[in-house]
């Protein structure tokens, strides 16, 4: 039996605000990450600063926001009212301090907890805040939340507003880098939700006139629209809606007070319910809810008084009321759609006809698949999914309906040796492993029927819990983990094809990644380097002065669990799979996975030559 530890007054500590944030950053910004995921901490830091700028715009102060990111230093400048000069230090360094507690100034604000910029300050190696107001300027600088300089207010001709500059702390955010794709998506969401606002990012300006309609036009190719986008606006609500000609499942983009609620919440649940109810009443038919919502692509934004979110990162709305003495979120959204969508369909009978044809098509397909689905579910149960194919993480505890966490991850591997290494190395609390048997089927051009008939894809779909909607996705990060050889690359391509063919919204929403593992281990008796490229191998050999033992990892199973834990832990390297709207999914799949064409042969030959030239230049 272990000896009892001493428990005295000396064991009791009180942490100041910055110590607590730095010790428990996940409580304030979600997960840390290295910038490979859109919800990694470095983007949350940027968002926290931007939210304050947006609130200024909403209050009618400042129509332009300027963002500069160079290397790892971020600068955000708004032209709002400016922080009151006597409170410049307090609002970025004293918890529970801010103007948003005064509902007269900020009625429907994004940030209400007085934490945002304090978290940015505490988690930055360098932080500077400057306020320009009343023809005066005042600034203060910090390091890791500690005040290093507070300047006196001086006369100034600068335009009013606030400027915040910061560099995330390398001791907390390791090996990070900002990806412009994620920042641009964040910026676009801000301008879609705030027509009239201009955001300048490194010289590129973003602006929207049509709100959520512009959002859908940006993410869906016109050729894939079943009917023109339905765009509805009310006092505290905006909806954009259409159906895809080719996509199978539902896709939603939801927002509350300008915040992108990536995990939905009460407003999204209410919208999905209200859409079904409205359509049933319009057509006078008790259509199945899944048939009405199949292939729907939609965006909804609402404004709520003092919203309650389920975490500091504000990814899921918990509020049930629109505000004091106001209707519930559910009744408000239901009434809005009942009136506005019903009116739209009466005024646009051609759209209504296409909508109904889509429902009838979905109904026919569902009935045709019903028998296959039942058999597929039975097979999934008999395969003992949670014991053989899927080694789940503890946070789910077998509950398929439990909300996914931002740090929840599933690795898709091939073969017993690879899955064995990852299983022994993983964090059992948040990381799951799904093991494939052999190479997956090439699903290009196939119907959804194959997902149920093919055992591997049926079980994978069941593990991810994505049969009906992305809203039920169990894992935030889906990571393809294959060997770094030709077979491994082929498996990657086949899996990406599967997701593009049947679940493209998983990729659109940034859930799919490729795991990068080292190609070489270079070491001597004192040091060990893991190298992810030929150039890194050469550099490591030079550091060890040429006297090194070099190991080439050919497969994941060759990496011992003791070593593998480094590659899927804090130092994990993930490459996100991203889609370019310039190319449709159909064109993309046809080029890479369709019948062999002269264009593809030339592409392979040209790119192979580039790879050979690079190899020769480094040898």
Secondary structure, 3 states (H helix, E strand, C coil): CCCCCCCCHHHCCCCCHHHHHHHCCHHHHCCCCCCCCCCCHHHHHHHHHHHHHHHHHHCCCCCEEEEEEECCEEEEEECCCCCCHHHCCHHHHCCCCCHHHCCCCCCCCCCCCCCHHHHHHHCEEEEEEEEEECCEEEEEEEECCEEEEECCCEECCCCCEEEEEEEECCCCCCCCCCCHHHHHHHHHHHHHHCCCCEEEECCEEEECCCCHHHHHHHHCCHHHECCCCEEEECCCEEEEEEEECCCCCEEEEEEECCEECCCCEHHHHHHHHHHHHHHHHHHCCCCCHHHHHCCEEEEEEECCCCCCECCCCCCCECCCECCCCCCEHHHHHHHHHHHHHHHHHHHCHHHHHHHHHHHHHHHHHHHHHHHHHHHHHHHHHHCCCCCCCEECCCCCCCCCCCCCCCCCEEEEEECHHHHHHHHHHCCCCCEEEEEECCCCCCCCCCCCHHHHHCHHHHHHHHHHCCCCEHHHCCCCEEEECCCCCHHHHHHHHHHHHHHHHHCHHHHHCCCEEEEECCCEEEECCCCEEEECCHHHHHHHHHHCCCCCEEEECCCHHHCCHHHHHHHCCCCCEEEECCCCCCCCHHHHHHHHHCCCCHHHHHHHHHHHHHHHHHHHHHC
